[in-house]
């Protein structure tokens, strides 16, 4: 598993939060896991394809997702589950664009998969394949969240 990509994903998350949300993030613990289950968080997942294959997920507890969407929209409002996931998708689209721009410099063969955003339920798997996942924890004034990535190489 090439950590260059993990560093690129982490750098892109940092840039997203600092430029779009005007919020600093602190990277916390990094751990590896083989069985990645989620609870009731908001999960934004996308893939990278080509010669390099990755599944990347941004996992936000609902409280963090609400804080992030309030900062992004500059509104404090009651959101339906659908609207919450819709706004998270807009934010993660910006993250994906940043990752894509960085990858195009060194890996023009990389393609981006479709973004899927959903609310997890206990024992929901993030991806249909068995893989070693890297989880990077983050803290910010908007709440905690994780970046999870698995290589299909």
Order of alpha helices (4+ residues) and beta strands (2+ residues): alpha-beta-beta-beta-beta-alpha-alpha-beta-beta-beta-beta-beta
